[in-house]
């Protein structure tokens, strides 16, 4: 008989950052809003993840693309769900043609909850 498994107690925000780090991502580019605030708070616990602030989503993707091209590293950018994705989408074309491919992600608040960011 096997012992019951211990429930996972990691929060979504920590799991997100740990996943990025496990894939070699050291820079997260973003334009944080209210749904991204828990991720911003969690970054204090991960000194190996560097956050680079952009003031608009198109700029965020351009910075991530430029860093990926210059360093050859996988990078990530995190933006607002609706306006962020709208501003990010046209800016991804240059990275597609150069194959720098920054990882882009966005969070949506659902029914008053932020599932990826709930604390454990």
Secondary structure, 3 states (H helix, E strand, C coil): CCCCCCCCCCCHHHHHHHHHHHCCCCEEEECCCHHHHHHHHHHHHCCCCEEEECCCHHHHHHHHHHHHHHHCCCCEEEEECHHHHHHHHHHHHHHHHHCCCCEEEEECCECCECCCCCCC
